[in-house]
Amino acid sequence: MKPLLALTLGFLGLFSATLSAGVVTENGRLRVEGNRIVGSHGDPVAVAGVSHFWSQWMGQYYTRETVDWLVEDWNITLTRAALGVHPDEGYQQSPQREFKKVQAVVDAAIANDVYVLIDWHDHHAENNLSDAIAFFTVMAQIYGDQPHVIYEIYNEPLKVSWSKVVKPYAEKVIEAIRKHDPDNLIVVGTPYWSQRVDEAAADPIDDPNVAYSLHFYAGTHGDDLRARATQALEMGVALMVTEWGTVNANGDGDLAYDSVAEWMDFIATNQLSHAAWAVSNKNEGAAILKPHVTTISGWTEDDLTESGLFLRNLLREGVRP
């Protein structure tokens, strides 16, 4: 472990709440209050875990067994089911297959009493509005009474307008969800791969329980992105880091220890929840598993990549806001 990282993790540990399986029972349904996400008790709640990879490409990990292991061995309090919406392959081509994968993760999270992000994992969701509305309508009908559930209705918009493209899309999807679920937290992605949270803060959605996605990859993003996030928080919106990586934005490269330490400090200071990318054995730096590993749980330390081992230690040590 790099010295700066060790120092930062030690500092964070002094201020970290002990969150474990049972976190939903302890904190209830999450909601936005000012620029914080709070529990039913009114105090800020920050949970942490890992994100599944695109469902159509790493569907073998969309199982109760995988989620059980991540809760038991990694101490996650948040998981993310990334429904793959892709022009050539995924939910739109095989809706029942992909829906069942997401449902398996959601059911497993509820059984383990942890929070779960139902993620519409798409870069062009404004072109798939009717499908998104249909999907989230069904999810809200099934899970609207479950405090474990958080709807992430647009993973990463690209270089599009917040006010003219993303916000109108989000308002329509939110309207569909609210017909069946008036209470659960909804998270909306922001332009430029969920980095322009400042643009969303300048023109927020008129719903009392909406937060905005902040994504970063430590090998690529640093002070400039943190400045935009700070600006958004100061403007009064709540943020959730629904995806972040220890490596470069392309999902590869070496683990950026010093930058990760700076980001963890920022996350702790601002009491942000976060989910790291990704539960995968893809041959890239962001994967938590080495390419030869085919088991879906029970992983040894030798099965984990450098990033996987780091994230496991981070979560097991309780080093989270």
N, C-alpha and C positions, 0 to 999 in steps of 0.2 A: 504494500500500500504506500502510495506517495505521501511524504510528510505533510504537505498542505492538506491533502484529503483527510488524513488521519486526524489532524488538528481540528478541521471543520466538523467531521463526524462526531468527534468528542464534544465539541461545543453544542451541536444540535441535540445530542443525546440528553443534555441537561434540561432541555425544554420540550422533549418529546412526550406526548401523552402515550400511555401504554394502550394500544388498540390491538385487539386480538379477535379471533372468531367469536361471534356474539356481538359484534360491533353494532349491528342494526338494532338488536334488542336494547343495547345500551343507549343508543343515540336517536333512534326513531327515524321518521321520514325527514330527509334533508330539504332545506329550503334556503332561499336567498334572503339575507337581511343586510341592507346596505351593500357594502362590497365584500361581504363574507358569506360563506355557506355555513349554515348552523344546523344543529339538530333540533329535535322537538323541545328540548330544554332551553333553547335560545343561545347556547354557547357555540362558538366556532368548532366545526368538526373537519378534520383533514384525514383522509384515508389514503392508502397507498397499495399498489400492486403492480400487475403486469397485464399487458394487452395480448390477446391472441392475434395471430397473423391473419391475413385475408382468408376468409373461411373456405373459399373454393380451392386454395392451394395448400393449406395446412389443416384440413378438416379433421385429421386423425387426432388432434388435440382438443377437439370440441366435445369433450366427454366429462361425465361426472368424475371419473377416476382422476383425470388431470386436474380438475378444479379441487378435488379433495386433497390431492398431494400439495398443490400450491398453498392451500390454507394450512395444512398440517405441517409441512416442512419449510415453507417460505414465509409463513405468517402473513399472507396477504389479507387485506381487508377490503380490497376493491379488485374486481376483474372486469375485463372488457371483451365483449363478443363482437368482433369486427365482421359484419355481414358484407361479403365481397360483392360489390356492384361494379362490374367491369364491362366495357363494350363487347368483349368477345367471350367472356366466360364468367359465370357466377350466378347471382340470384335471379337475374332476368332470364337466363337460359334454363336454370333448374331451380325454380322458386321453392318447391316443396323440400327438396334436398337441403338447400341452404337454410331455409326457415327452421328445419328440424335441428340443424347444428346449433344455431343460435339459441333455440329453445332449450337444448340440452345444457348449455352453459348457464343460462338464466335459472333454470330449475336447480342446477347444482349450487349456484351462488345462494339461492334462497334456502336450500337445505343446509348450507354451511353458515347461514346467517351473516353473510357479507354483502356488500353493495355490488351492483353489476351495471355497467354501461351497455346499453343496447345501441350499437354503433352502426349507422348507415355509412358504410365505408366506401365513399364515392368521391371523385374529384370533379364531377359534373352533375351534381344532384339537381340543379335547376332544369336540366334536360330530362329528368326522370321523376318529375313531381308526382304524377298520378301513381306510379309504383310506390314511391315513398309514403304517400298518404295512405294507400291501401295497406302497406306493411305496418305502419305505426298505428293505424286504426285497430288492426287485429291485436297487436301487442298491447295496446292500451285496454282493449276489451278483456284480454286474458290476465294481464298483470297490473292493471290500474289500482288494485287494492293492496298491492304489495309495496311496503316502504323500501324494499331493497333496490327497486328499479330506478334507473336514471336513463332518460332518453337522450342519445347523442344523434341529432337528426341530420348532421352534415359533417363528415369527417374533415375534409380539407378542400375548401374552394381554392381555385387557382387564381390567376390574375384577373379577377372580375370585380365589379363594383359591389360594395357592401349594400348601399342604399337602393340600388336599382336591380340587383340580381339576388344576392344572398338573403337579404332581409325579407323581400316579398315571398321568396320560396319558404323561408322559415315560418313566416306568419301563417301561411296556408297549412303547413304540416302541424304547427302548434294548435291551430284551430281544430284540426281533426283529432288530435290527441285529447284536447281538453273536453271534447264532447263525452269522452268516456273516463278520463282521468283528470280531474281538476287540480290535483295536488302535487304529483311527483315532479321532481326537478327535471328540467329540460336544458340541455347544453347545445349551443349552436356554434358551428365552426365559423371562422373568419377568413377573409381573403389572404392570399399569398401563403397558402399552406397553413392556415390558422395562426398567422403571425400578426395580422393587423387588428389586434384587439382594440387599438385606439380608435379605429374607424367605427367599430361597433359601439364603443362607448360614447362616441359623438352623436350617434343616432340609434339609441337602444330600442329593443322590442318592447312593446307595451304588454308585458306579462310579468306579474310579480315574482314568478319563480323560474326565471331564466338566467343562466350563466353563459359565459363565452369561453370557447376553447383556445388555449394557448399551447402550441406545439413547439418543441425545440429539440435540436440535436447538438449535443455538447461540443462535438468536434467542429461545428460550423457556426453556431449561434452564440452570441455573448452579450456584451454591454448594450449594444443598440436595441436588441430585442427586449432585454430587461427594462430598458428605459421606456419603450412603448407600453410594456405591461404595467409598469409603475404609473404611467400617465393614465392608463385605462382605470386602474384601481382608484386613483385620485379623483377621477371623474365619476366614481360611484358605482361601477359595475363589479360583479363577482366573476372570478376566473376559475377554471379548472384545467389542469394540465392533463388532458385525456390521452396524450401520447408524447413521449420523449425518448431520446436515445442517448446512450453513452458514447456514441461514435459520430460519424459524419452524417449529413442529411441524406446521403444516398444509401444509408443503411450499412455502410462498410467503413473500413479504416480501423485505426487503433483506438483503444479506450482513452478518452480525453480526461484524465484524472483531475487536473487542475480546474478545468472548465466545469466538470461535474460538481466539484466542491463548491464553486461559486454559485451554480444553479441550486444546489441543495440549500445553501445559505439563503438564497432568495425565496425559495419555496417555504422554508421554515419561518422566515420573517413575516411572510404574507399569508401563512396558514393555508396553503394550497394543497388540494388533493392531487395525486398524480398516478399515472399508469405507464410503465416502461414498455417499450417495444423490443422484442416480441417473443411469444411462445412459438418457437420455430427451430428447425434443424437446417435451415437454409445455409448455404456456405457464404456467410457474410458476418461482419462484426457485430451487428445488432441482435443476431439470433442468440437465444440462451443455451441452445444445445448444439453440440458438435454434429457435423453432417452424418456421421456413421451411426448416431444414436436413433434407434427406432422405437424404443419403449415410450409409453405415454405417461408414465409416472415412475416413482421410485428411483429417480435419478441420483447417481452418486456424484461426488465432486468432480470425478474424472470425466463424467458425461457432459459437464457444463463448459461452455466457452469462457473466455476471460470476462466477457460482459455478464454472462449468466451467473458465474461465481460471485462477481461483484454485487449484482443485484440481489442475489439470495442473501448475502451477508448484510447488505443494507437493510433489507426487510426483516431478517431474523433478529438483528440487533435492535430493532425498534427505532431506528434512526429515521424518523419521519416527523412532520410537524405535529 
